[in-house]
Amino acid sequence: MGAWTSYRLRLKRKRRQIRAFRKRRELTCVKNRTKQIAPSDIIVFSTLRNELVRLPFFLQYYRDLGVNHFVIVDNGSDDGSREYLAEQEDVSLWTTPASYKRANFGVDWLNWLQRKYGHNHWCLVVDTDELLVYPFCDTRPLRALTDWLDASAIRSFGAMLLDMYPEGPIGEEVYQSGQDPLEITGWFDSGNYTIKKNSRFRNLWIQGGVRARAFFDDNPERAPALNKIPLVKWDRSYTYISSTHMLLPRGLNLVYDESGGEKASGCLLHTKFLNTFHEKSHEELQRRQHYANSHEYRAYSARSADDPVLWCKWSEEYINWRQLEVLGLMSKGNWA
């Protein structure tokens, strides 16, 4: 990497940190329980809006994995999400009615909160419809993974976003609050993925799967990115640049092995396609707060009104993480 490129990336990182510092003024604290956070605690950071139906399972799922605390930004919910979260003893909550889009799609808010509360902690940044699975997650807590990463001097852990969907029409089965969404969205595409390398930031760029097949079949290059780096041993000098797709310094994006081997990685099971999908897509399309003039939600809205069936004869039914490793969607690397 040339000196000029290195300088420009350092400048970009500094500018993002300044943005986050300024955007802190948009956040109003509802409940700050961060004094409960112990030095070794694992923290989830998340931004959400109107996700009350998902919150009970989301919180319990990550508690069961071993997460100790949640730092959450509520972006103007009016469905009771804010009130529910304020009652949770392991949640610190901020709220804002400000523009999600102008806060770099929520990244600025979380960059600030991670800088303030995440320093020297393993921080997991996920949405409420994302469920992390990692090697041995059925028998080992998240702490076992982070301890191994610490012992191996690894600062970041990659996970591919794997879109899950039902066998029948999306709106056929009603999701009940507290229910495991995988009981409904138990299928996924095992192939149809493309991988490119971003030479500037060194992160991988993955696209494909059911969203490319069903919603962006006429222009798959515009399908959403599926590469994520959600788990990082945070330092206040770090910053996310684009969602959790990439970070600076860019060495954190090297969550893959360029020499022919494999690094340990996971999957984020993305349970977007519940019966709430059509209403949620319509709401987000009207708000116009998402990337590229909400082109993703335009595609969803165009198809979701027909209550589509995303299942096809090549769909795989989810069993466990070992199945995903066999299919090449994640890896245990040299973690045994």
C-alpha positions in Angstrom: 0.0 0.0 0.0 1.5 3.3 -1.1 2.0 6.2 1.3 -0.6 8.3 -0.4 -3.3 5.6 -0.1 -2.4 5.0 3.5 -2.7 8.7 4.2 -6.1 8.9 2.5 -7.5 6.0 4.5 -6.3 7.4 7.8 -7.9 10.7 6.8 -11.2 8.9 5.9 -11.1 7.1 9.3 -10.6 10.4 11.1 -13.5 12.0 9.2 -15.8 9.1 10.1 -14.8 9.5 13.8 -15.6 13.2 13.7 -19.0 12.4 12.0 -19.8 10.0 14.8 -18.8 12.6 17.5 -21.1 15.2 15.9 -24.0 12.7 15.5 -23.9 11.9 19.2 -26.0 15.0 19.7 -28.9 13.3 17.9 -29.0 10.6 20.6 -31.1 10.9 23.7 -30.4 8.4 26.5 -33.5 6.5 27.7 -31.7 4.0 30.0 -27.9 3.9 30.6 -26.9 0.7 32.4 -23.4 0.6 31.0 -21.9 0.8 34.5 -22.9 -2.9 34.8 -20.5 -3.8 32.0 -17.5 -5.7 33.3 -14.1 -5.6 31.6 -14.5 -9.0 29.9 -18.1 -8.6 28.9 -19.3 -9.3 25.3 -21.6 -6.5 24.0 -24.2 -6.4 21.3 -24.7 -3.1 19.5 -27.8 -2.6 17.3 -30.0 0.0 15.7 -33.7 -0.7 15.2 -37.2 0.7 14.4 -40.5 -1.0 15.2 -39.2 -4.5 16.0 -41.3 -5.3 19.1 -42.4 -8.7 17.7 -38.8 -9.8 17.2 -37.2 -8.5 20.4 -38.0 -11.3 22.9 -36.4 -14.0 20.8 -33.6 -11.7 19.7 -32.5 -10.8 23.2 -32.9 -14.3 24.5 -30.9 -15.9 21.6 -27.9 -13.7 22.3 -28.2 -14.0 26.0 -28.1 -17.8 25.6 -24.9 -17.4 23.4 -23.3 -15.6 26.2 -23.8 -11.9 25.4 -23.6 -9.8 28.6 -25.0 -6.5 27.6 -27.0 -4.8 24.8 -26.4 -1.2 23.6 -29.3 -0.2 21.3 -30.4 2.8 19.4 -34.1 3.1 18.8 -34.8 5.2 15.7 -38.3 6.5 16.5 -40.3 3.3 17.1 -44.0 3.7 17.7 -44.9 0.0 18.3 -43.7 -0.3 22.0 -40.1 -1.3 21.2 -38.6 1.5 23.1 -40.7 0.9 26.2 -40.0 -2.9 26.1 -36.3 -2.4 25.8 -36.2 0.2 28.6 -37.5 -2.5 31.0 -34.7 -5.0 30.2 -32.0 -5.0 32.9 -29.2 -5.8 30.5 -30.1 -3.2 27.9 -28.7 0.4 27.6 -31.0 2.4 25.3 -30.8 5.5 23.3 -33.4 7.0 21.1 -33.5 9.4 18.1 -36.0 10.7 15.6 -33.2 11.8 13.4 -32.6 10.6 9.8 -31.2 7.1 9.6 -29.9 7.9 6.1 -28.0 11.0 7.2 -26.4 9.1 10.0 -24.7 6.8 7.4 -27.6 4.4 7.8 -27.1 4.3 11.6 -23.4 3.6 11.4 -22.5 7.0 12.9 -24.6 6.4 16.0 -23.1 3.0 16.7 -19.6 4.1 15.9 -20.0 6.7 18.7 -21.4 4.3 21.2 -18.8 1.7 20.4 -16.1 4.3 20.8 -17.5 5.2 24.2 -18.6 1.8 25.6 -17.0 -0.9 23.4 -13.3 -0.1 23.8 -11.4 -3.3 24.6 -14.5 -5.4 24.5 -15.6 -8.0 21.9 -18.5 -6.2 20.2 -21.1 -7.8 18.0 -23.1 -5.6 15.7 -26.3 -7.2 14.4 -29.8 -6.4 13.4 -32.8 -7.9 15.1 -33.4 -10.3 12.2 -29.8 -11.7 12.2 -28.8 -14.8 14.2 -25.1 -15.5 14.5 -24.0 -19.1 14.1 -20.3 -20.0 14.4 -18.3 -23.2 14.7 -19.3 -25.3 17.6 -22.1 -22.9 18.6 -24.3 -25.8 19.6 -21.8 -26.8 22.3 -19.6 -23.8 23.0 -20.6 -20.3 24.2 -19.6 -17.2 22.3 -16.9 -16.6 25.0 -15.1 -19.8 23.8 -14.9 -18.3 20.4 -13.7 -14.9 21.6 -11.1 -16.5 23.9 -9.7 -18.5 21.0 -9.6 -15.4 18.8 -7.7 -13.5 21.6 -5.3 -16.4 22.0 -4.7 -16.4 18.2 -4.3 -12.6 18.1 -7.2 -12.3 15.7 -9.2 -9.0 16.1 -12.1 -9.6 13.8 -14.4 -12.4 12.8 -16.3 -12.6 9.5 -19.8 -14.0 8.8 -21.7 -14.4 5.6 -25.3 -13.2 5.7 -27.4 -16.2 4.8 -31.0 -15.4 3.8 -33.6 -17.7 5.3 -37.1 -18.2 3.9 -40.2 -20.4 4.3 -41.2 -23.3 2.1 -44.6 -21.7 1.3 -45.7 -18.2 0.7 -44.0 -15.6 2.8 -47.3 -14.4 4.4 -48.8 -17.9 5.0 -47.6 -18.5 8.6 -48.0 -15.8 11.2 -44.9 -15.3 13.4 -45.6 -15.2 17.1 -43.5 -13.0 19.4 -40.9 -15.1 21.2 -41.0 -17.8 18.6 -37.8 -19.0 16.9 -38.1 -17.5 13.4 -36.2 -20.5 12.0 -39.3 -22.6 12.7 -40.9 -20.7 9.8 -37.9 -19.5 7.7 -36.0 -22.8 7.7 -34.7 -22.9 4.1 -31.8 -21.2 2.3 -29.9 -21.2 -1.0 -26.8 -23.3 -0.8 -25.2 -21.9 -4.0 -25.6 -19.0 -6.4 -23.0 -16.8 -4.7 -20.3 -14.6 -6.2 -17.3 -13.3 -4.4 -15.1 -10.3 -5.4 -12.3 -8.6 -3.5 -12.4 -4.9 -2.8 -8.8 -3.9 -3.5 -9.0 -0.6 -1.7 -10.4 -1.8 1.6 -9.3 -5.5 1.2 -12.7 -6.9 2.2 -14.6 -9.5 0.3 -17.8 -8.5 -1.5 -20.4 -11.4 -1.6 -23.7 -11.3 -3.5 -26.2 -13.8 -4.6 -28.6 -16.2 -2.8 -32.3 -15.9 -2.7 -32.5 -12.1 -2.9 -30.4 -12.1 -6.1 -32.5 -14.9 -7.5 -35.9 -13.7 -6.6 -35.7 -9.9 -6.3 -32.7 -8.9 -8.5 -32.8 -11.6 -11.2 -32.8 -8.9 -13.9 -29.8 -7.1 -12.3 -27.9 -9.3 -9.9 -25.1 -6.9 -9.5 -27.5 -4.6 -7.6 -28.4 -7.4 -5.1 -27.5 -6.7 -1.4 -24.0 -7.4 -0.1 -23.8 -10.5 2.0 -20.3 -10.1 3.5 -20.2 -9.0 7.1 -17.6 -8.5 9.8 -20.0 -8.3 12.8 -17.6 -9.4 15.7 -14.6 -7.2 16.5 -12.4 -6.8 19.5 -13.1 -3.1 19.5 -10.7 -0.2 19.9 -11.8 3.4 20.0 -9.6 4.1 17.0 -11.7 1.7 14.8 -14.6 2.7 12.7 -17.1 0.9 10.5 -17.4 2.5 7.0 -20.4 0.8 5.4 -22.7 -1.1 7.7 -20.7 -4.0 9.0 -19.4 -4.8 5.5 -16.0 -3.1 6.1 -13.9 -1.2 8.7 -10.9 0.9 9.1 -8.1 0.2 9.7 -8.4 -2.1 6.7 -6.4 -4.9 8.3 -9.6 -5.8 10.2 -11.2 -6.7 6.9 -8.8 -9.6 6.3 -11.2 -12.2 7.7 -10.2 -14.7 5.0 -7.0 -16.5 4.0 -5.2 -15.5 0.8 -2.7 -18.3 0.9 -5.1 -21.1 0.1 -6.1 -22.0 3.7 -9.2 -21.1 5.6 -9.9 -18.8 8.5 -12.7 -19.5 11.0 -15.9 -17.8 10.0 -19.6 -17.9 10.7 -23.0 -17.1 9.2 -25.7 -14.6 10.1 -29.0 -16.4 9.6 -31.1 -13.6 8.1 -34.7 -14.1 9.0 -36.2 -11.2 7.1 -38.8 -13.2 5.3 -41.6 -13.6 7.9 -45.2 -12.6 7.4 -44.2 -9.1 8.6 -42.1 -8.6 5.5 -44.6 -6.9 3.2 -45.7 -4.4 5.8 -42.1 -3.7 6.8 -41.0 -3.3 3.2 -43.8 -0.8 2.5 -43.0 1.2 5.6 -39.3 1.5 4.7 -40.1 2.3 1.1 -42.2 5.2 2.3 -39.6 6.4 4.7 -36.8 6.4 2.0 -34.1 6.1 4.6 -32.1 3.3 3.0 -29.1 3.0 0.7 -29.3 4.1 -3.0 -32.7 5.7 -2.7 -34.1 2.5 -1.2 -33.7 0.5 -4.4 -33.6 -2.7 -2.3 -37.0 -2.0 -0.8 -38.3 -1.0 -4.2 -37.5 -4.5 -5.4 -39.1 -6.0 -2.3 -42.2 -4.0 -2.6 -42.7 -4.9 -6.2 -42.7 -8.7 -5.4 -43.9 -8.9 -1.8 -47.4 -7.7 -2.6 -47.9 -11.0 -4.5 -47.0 -13.0 -1.4 -44.2 -14.8 -3.3 -42.8 -18.3 -2.7 -39.0 -18.1 -2.5 -38.5 -21.9 -2.1 -37.3 -23.8 -5.2 -36.1 -27.3 -5.9 -32.5 -26.4 -5.1 -33.4 -25.0 -1.6 -31.7 -26.6 1.4 -33.4 -27.1 4.8 -31.3 -25.8 7.6 -29.9 -28.3 10.1 -26.9 -26.9 11.9 -23.6 -25.1 11.5 -21.8 -28.3 10.4 -24.1 -28.5 7.4 -23.1 -24.9 6.5 -19.4 -25.8 6.8 -19.9 -28.8 4.5 -21.5 -26.5 2.0 -18.6 -24.1 2.2 -20.6 -21.2 3.6 -18.6 -21.0 6.8 -15.5 -22.6 8.3 -14.0 -23.7 11.6 -10.5 -23.0 10.2 -7.9 -24.3 12.7 -10.2 -24.0 15.7 -10.7 -27.5 17.0 
